[in-house]
């Protein structure tokens, strides 16, 4: 494929310049900078979005993959491309450990859209289980960790409750380069979070949701996450999982350098309202949200990723360079993913063209 993107504002995490981009064989061959100042009358070119926390969409669930995974991923890739998403971390929920292992083995045969695997359960807290099946919640051990790691060579996020002694021991002793621990679905206190981060945890799973909250006498995970400057925080920025005023406060406190915008989207995204399954639990889709069936417990979002980004942009009035940080660059930096998240010569040509209101005008994938 040979393509030229002419007269566009080229947006990276640290600057915006005006110029042309030449693409050859799906890679950025050449960048011609015509001006170091943006032209506000022209469109903007950004790295494609990366959603590091998504359970699926359009009827496809990452908890039900089979040998048909290649076709499922092609379908999903084409749908997600319309949202500006060029890469995902396949996210699985709490279920039997042997089922998780089998899913990991299936992911060996993955499409290019899969950049990683987010194992959201079962190594979590029953007290903060959210929309996870309590029956399968357990602690992790070294044998299970090795089995998970050996299933495929993907980068792996493991959401974990560090207040459980066995879990903390594994965090401390982890030497596997593809395993990253994220504190979430946890009732840990401030001191336990500090210990877990010192032992190797690098981020927090969907900040505010399913975790010990902010307290002025008994500080919990939220206190620590907002105070610590060396970890990343996922944010479901749909305006429902986190109130708009809190989104704005988090942006001010944590800054774009630490925030990763995620969808937490479920398989009913793009489908009509009704009842579906999330792992072994029944859920109900109501417009852009999903709830555990016959309850008000949020199970996840069905809002499109680009609409979530537009919502965050509108609420916080952040810059487009900051959008790049929160939608691709931070994920690539944390997990050492090369050739994504930047518009530089030699990188993958996974690019989206946006207007000034962040509407998708065009894409290269």
Number of C-alpha atoms within 10 A of each C-alpha: 8 11 16 14 16 12 18 23 27 26 22 22 23 11 13 20 19 25 20 19 23 17 22 15 11 16 19 23 19 15 18 13 16 14 12 13 13 19 16 12 10 14 22 25 28 27 31 29 31 29 27 26 29 25 28 27 22 18 14 19 23 24 22 13 17 13 10 10 18 16 11 17 20 15 13 18 21 14 15 23 20 18 20 28 27 27 23 24 23 25 26 25 21 26 21 15 19 12 13 21 19 14 20 24 17 18 24 12 13 15 16 12 20 20 22 24 25 25 24 24 28 29 26 30 26 19 13 19 20 18 22 25 19 17 11 17 19 20 20 21 14 15 9 14 16 13 16 23 20 13 17 21 15 20 19 23 26 24 25 29 30 31 20 19 12 16 20 22 16 19 26 15 11 17 10 10 10 15 21 20 26 29 29 30 32 27 25 25 20 20 14 19 26 16 16 25 23 12 17 18 25 19 25 27 27 25 26 23 19 19 26 23 19 17 12 8 6 11 16 22 27 23 19 19 24 18 12 15 13 11 19 26 27 23 26 28 29 27 15 13 20 18 12 18 12 13 20 18 13 20 20 12 13 18 16 24 18 24 25 29 29 27 27 25 27 30 24 30 24 16 13 11 15 13 17 18 16 27 19 13 13 15 25 22 24 15 16 17 21 28 19 22 18 10 9 10 13 19 23 27 31 26 20 20 28 20 16 21 22 16 17 23 19 13 16 16 11 16 12 21 18 21 25 24 27 28 27 27 25 24 23 18 13 14 18 12 16 11 17 25 28 25 23 19 16 15 18 24 27 25 24 24 22 20 15 12 10 18 16 18 14 16 21 18 17
